[in-house]
Amino acid sequence: MLFAFILGDVLGAGVYALMGVLSQDVGGMLWAPLAVALLLALLTAGSYAELVTKYPRAGGAAVFAERAFHNRTVSFLVGFSMLAAGVTSAAGLALAFAGDYLRTFVDLPTVLVAILFLAAIAALNMRGIKESLGANIVMTVIEVSGLVIVVVVVAMFVGGGGGDVTRVMEVPEGTATGLAVLSGAIVAYYSFVGFETSANVIEEVKAPTRTYPRALFGALLTAGVVYVLVGLASAAALPPEELQESSGPLLAVVEATGVSIPSWLFSLIALVAVANGALLTMIMASRLAYGMAEQRLLPGVLARVLPTRRTPWVAIIATTAVAMLLTLIGDLATLAETVVLLLLFVFLSANVSVLVLRRDRVEHDHFRVWTFVPVLGIGSCVLLLTQQRPIVWALGAGLLAVGAILFLGARWGASHRARTRS
């Protein structure tokens, strides 16, 4: 069940939306940045496997940072980076939902649809975690079936003499292969994020020392294999120029094969996949905002819940409103890269925390990763940070600045209440 949870969180929405964006960097060599991103994700996953089994408590990287650095401000920055990444990711998925997949059924303004979509996600989120996760199970099965369809129909297409397999080794003319793959890996990394949220369910896992590493690495490797196959299929079926023109690239791939799968059916599968990703992301973001308010890291109003359903309604409204504002950027690539930028700070903290906390002994057995893995994990995070565009740094800095203001406001409010009581 843990394997299915992690796989459902990682697999699907990113790859449904990003093949066209990736092809701008690497042409037909789509599989390469996906494979590199998998290797980089596995490094940080190794650090998570040690930390989560060593400290099997919900809270994730923010808790590990507090243990390692004993600094409330650092813990806040790590937690808020995760929160900001979740909200930004939801905005990107909303734009993907409103693109060519939806236009199979109806042609409406992209930003308007994205905002209405986020409002619908918020309404489901408001009803409660049980209803939301019940929908997630169904949607995960549907989104996986869509990726299987892509691989199978392209295999049939190529087997019948269609497509062009040689494209899988071609990069844009005048571009160095290594730089193209590294640039693409930044975007591809977005397709692997999500595994870090599994730290928040560790208290419900039986035998976490044995179970968690197997589920974590198994889910990432499974997702990686599927992604590489989809990348190969996309490049073989369509030239990069045609992938780039579509905001629903996998629909274009299926249509190019001529296999008798109705466009509306695959578009519906893709829409479900994107909706599932957005729902899971907004559940995480709203609960994280609520938890940080409970710990007085964010204004206390975000901790208010509905009296009957006990859902954090203020946190849901606030995170949804920010996601709606971010859809106005209108560029999926920029939003995806911003998510990666913010999570790189979270992952950098987790990798450093492993090394710092090696001197902290615990009584129970736990998974222990080879020391070179977090060291390489730190290096991979720094490497990817150096490749980010200025506009991505500006957007990430703006989001963290908003968080800093909220953090200072929460601290001022707490000290003011303390002075009032005395």
Phi, psi and omega in degrees: 000323178293319176303314181295322179297312182292316180299318179295328180284328183271315192281140165120271197302317183299314183289332177295330187258335198256358182299321178295319179295316180299321184295338176295327182273319190240006180063237180270355183276050187294329184292329187294309178296331177293319177293319178296316180298324177298313180298318179294321179294324180295329178298309180291327177299326176299318178295319177298320181300319178290313185293318183292322179281337178282322180233078185284067178230145179296151177136330173068214190300326180296321178292317179297320180296320180293321177295320186283319190250348179050043182226118184295326181293317178297316178301318178298313183298321178293313180296318182288329175298319176296317180298311181297321178297320179296315180295318179294320178298318179298322177296317178296318179294326177297320176295321178296320179299322185276003184272220188293333177299314180290327183293348171298330182258317184204144181255107182229160179303132188300309185294320179300313179297319180300318180293316178295324178297315179296325177296320179293320176299318179298321180296318177293319177300322182293331182292329176141160184292326181296311179296320183294314182285334173297317176295325182298320182300313180296315184292328179296316178300318181294316184292325177294321180298325179297318180292323176297319178301315181302310183296316184292313184292326177289323176300318177295319181297311180293320178299332179271008178096006180269172176071189181213101184292335182295340181295339185291350179246010183259136173245163180304143182301135179081009181250132176291132186302314182299315180293322179296316181294318179296317178298318178293329181297331178298315178288317182298329180303329179302328182287346182256348180291154184126332180297333183293337180289342180297339178299335184279353178247011187295333181292344179258008182263132176280139179047060187300326181299324179271319190282315189297310180301319180298314181294318183295305182292323178297317181293317180295317179295320177298313178299318180298316179298315180297316180298315180298318177298319178294321177298315177298317180296317182297316181293322180291326185279323187223146173289155183305323183300321180284326175297320183292334183284346187249136171271001172233065191299324182288331173296316178299322179296312181297318180296324182295335182284339182075004178292142188282061170251119183302138179301323183295326181291313180292323177299321179296318177300315180296320179297321178295319180298314180294318179297321179297315178299317180294320180297311179299320181295317182287330173299312180298313185296315182292321179289326177292318177298318178299313182297320180292328175291321177299325179272007179063030174268341175229163181307138186300337181299333180290349180268001180289140182234158175292139186296329183263310184275343178063024176272145184283082192294324180291317179297321178297314180296317183295312181293324178294319180298318179294317178300319178299318178297322182291335178296339180295340176298322172073006183239109183297321181299316180297317180294318179297317180293327178292321175301313180298316179304311182295319181288335176297325176294321178296313182291324176300316178298318180296318180294320177292321181300322178303313183291319180296320186275003176299332180281350180269114182267143174239159187283331184266159175289148178210164177294139178232121182274152175301141185301327183292341183292307176296329177297313176294327177298317176299314180299320180294321178296315180297318180299313180292327177296325182288346183263000184284146180284154179304320181296328179290317175301319181296316180294316178298318179295322179297318179295318179292329176295319175299317178298320179298319178297316179295321179297314178296322177296320178294320179293320178296318179298319180294317180291325178295317178296323180294319180293323181294319180293324182282000000 
